[in-house]
């Protein structure tokens, strides 16, 4: 083959490799820790046909569900370390940093706490809702978690003083062999420690939906729920797949049971795992449901 022919062949091969790289990059997409523009691209690719629910590349991040971004609105969630060993009481530390990289130390109290931490394994097992302690001198938050091997999602729900409420999320790696847990089938009834919690109402994508969670104990309706963090119940919804996050509280003036009413708006169709925290006889319990949102 003469020299011009070799050059031409090399050029065609180079373009072919570059083209394959672009296709592969689009197939894999950006990580959840990507900057806002990349995250909007991810939302467009993953939620085709959901216009107005997940946002587009030219929208602001306010249209994204909570928990998908590690950095947003000039604030960043910084785990230290981001890899921990499994155990029943594993120390976890993290810092919320501002745009200059400095620790944020001023947080507003919302529902009795300055920060709510939601931690769940990526297969939606092992849900934990805890409230870390803040070192005001360093801005470092710390708490203990019960962690099994796998990848865990850490969502920090807070309002930094002078900022809008925000939920930042990032992954925590826990090395070791593990078997993923299959998502339980959709159900309107959950049981925990002899309590039965029944879900009524229907969640619809992109609209405010009314749902009620009714609690009974060994068949007797519970009418003496105790306030937990200022409410008779806390409801967290996590979308299967990317773990988009929603945290809602009961209507104002809610009774102490048996029914707790919520207004919730999920961002898209798909399967969600709902976790209801409630307190009775001095103990906080969590009831979990799988819900299918098909419209």
N, C-alpha and C positions, 0 to 999 in steps of 0.2 A: 504494500500500500504506500503511495507517495505521501510526502509531508502534508500538503493541503488536505488530502483525504483523511489523514490521521487526526489533524486538528479539528476537522469538521465532526468526525466521529466522537472525539473527546468532548466537544462542546455539547453535542446531543446527549451524551451520557450524563454530563454534569447537570443539564437542565432536567433530565429524568429523575436524578437523585434529589435535586432541590424540590421538584414537584411532589415527589413521594413524601419528603419531609414535611411539606406544608400540609398535605392531606393527613399525615399521622398526627401532626400537632393539632389540627382541627378536631380530629377524632378524640384525642385525649383531653383537650381543653385545659384551661388554667386550673390551678389549685384553689381551694377555698380561701387561702390566705392572699389571693391576688389583689391588686389594687382595684378601685371601684370600676374603672372602664372594663377591665377584663372580667370582673364579676358580672357586669351587665351582659357581656357577650355570652357568658355561661348561662345566664338566665334565659336569654333569647333562644339558645340552642336547646336547652333542656325543657323549656316550657313553650314550645311553638304552639300558637293558637291561643295563648293565655294573655293576649295583649291587655295592658293596663293592670295586670295582677302582679307580675314579677318585674316589670321595668324593661327598658330598652337601653341601648348603648348611649343614647343622648338624654336619658333621664338622670335624675339625681338618685343617690343611694337611699333616699327616704322611701322609695317604692319597693325596696328589697325587704323580705322578712328578716326578723332578727336572727342573730346567731350565725349567719353565713359569712360574716366578715371578721377578720382579726383586727383590721384597722379601718376606722370610719370616723368622719367628722373631726379629724385631727387627734384622735385617741387610738391607742394600740394596747392590746392585751398581750402581755409578755410573761410566759411561763418560765420558771427557773427552778429546777430543770424541766425539760419537755419530755424526758424519758425517766420513768421511775420503776422500781421493782414492785411486784404484786404483794399484797398483804392486807390484813384486816384493819390496820390503822396507818396508812401511808401518808407521811407529811407531804402536802402540796403547797407551793409558794408561787405567787405571781404578783405582777405590778401592772397598773394601768399608767401608761406614759402619754405625755402630751406630744405635740408636733415637734418640739425641740428635743424629745427623748428624755425629758425630766419626769420623775414620778409625780403622779397626781395624788394629793393628800386630802383634798376637801371634797366630800361627797354628801349629798342630801339624804336625809332619812326618808325612805319610802316604804310603807307597810311595815314599819317598826325596825327596819334595818337599812344600813348604808349600802349593802350589796347583797344580792341573792345569787348564789352559785348553783347552777344546775349541771350535774355531771351524769352522763349516760354512755354506756358502751355503744359503739356504732351499730350493733345489731338490735339496739333499743332495749337491752337488758341492763340490770344493775342501776336503775335510776336512783339518784341522790340529790336532794335539795338541802343545801347547807348554807351556813352564814359565817364566813371566815372572819378572823380578827385582823384589824389593821394596825400596823406600827406607824403612828402619825409622823415619826421622825424620818422614816425611810420610804413611806408609801407602799410598803410590802405587806401583802395579804397572806395569811396562812391558815390552814385547816388540815384535818386528817380525813382520809377517804378510805373506804373499803374497795379495793381494786383487784380484779382478776386479770389474767393476761388478755391482751387485745388492744384495740385502738379505742380510746374514749374521747368523747366530745365534751369540752369544757365551755359552758356559756356563763358569762358574767353579766348580770342584769343590774344596772346601776344608773344613777344620775349624778354625774360630776357637777359640782357647784358651778353655775353659769352656763351649763350645757343642757341640751335636751336629753330626755331619757334614752338609754342606749343599751343594746345587748350585743356584746362582742363574743365571738366564738373561735376556738382553736382546738387542735388535736393534742392529746396526751398519749404517748406510747407506753404500753406496759408489756415488756417482753415475756415470752413463754408460750408454750403450746396451749391452744384453746380450740374449742369447737363452737362455731357460731350458733346462736340460738335462733331458731326459726320464729318469725313474727307470728304471734298468736292470731287465730282467725278473728274476723270482726265479730263483736258481741256487744250487747247492750247491758250486760250484767257482769259485775266483777265482785269477787269475794276476797276478803282479807281478815284473818283473825276472828272469824265468826260473824263478821259484818258483810252485808250484801248491799252493793251500791248499784242502782239502776239508772241508766241514761235514757232520757226522753228528749224529743226534739231532733232536728236534723241540721247538720252543718252544711252550708252551701259556699262554694268558692267565690271569693271576692265580695261577699255581702255579709252584713251583720246578722248573725243567727242566734236565736234564743234556744238554750238547752237547759235542762234541769237534771240534777243528780240527786236521787232520793236514797237515804241511808236507813237501813234497818239492822237490828242486831238479834240474831236467832229468831227472825220473823217478826220482831216487834219494832215498829217505827221509832227512830231515835229523834227525840224532840228537845234534847238538852246538850246539843253540840257546844263545845267551848271555843271561844275565839283563839285563833292561832295567827299571830302576826297581824292582829287587828281585823281579821275576817274569819268567817265560819268555814271557809274553804279556799284553797288555792289550786287553780287548774292550769296545767302546762300541757301544750300540744306540740309534738315534734313530728315533722313530716318524714315518712319512710324514704330513705335514699340519701338526701342531703341534710336531714335533721334541721330544717328551717324551724324557727322557734316562735312560740306564742305563749304568753303568760297573762292570764286574765283572773279577775277577782269577782266575787258575787256582787249582785245589785246592792245598792245602798239600802239600808233598812231591812236586810234579809233576816229571816227568822232563824232560830236555833235548830231548825230541822222540822220534819225529816227531809224536805226538799230544799236544795240550794240552787238558785237561778243565776245563770251567767249569760252574758252576751259575748260571742266570740266571732271573729272573722278570720277564716283560714285563707291563705293566698291562692290556692289552686286545687284542682281535683287530685285524687291520689289517696293513699292510705296514711293515716295518722295514728300515733300512739298518744292517748290521753292519760295524764297522771293527776289524780285528785288527792291533795293532802287535806286531811281533816283531823280534828282533835276531839277525843271523847274519853272520859274517865282519866284525864291527865296524860293520855298517850296520843302521839301523832302517828297516824297510819296513812298509807298510800294505796289507793285503788287504781288499777290500770286497765285501760280499754284499748282495743284496736277498732278504729272507725274508718269506713270507706266513704269518701266524699266523691260522688260521681257526677255532680253537676254544680 
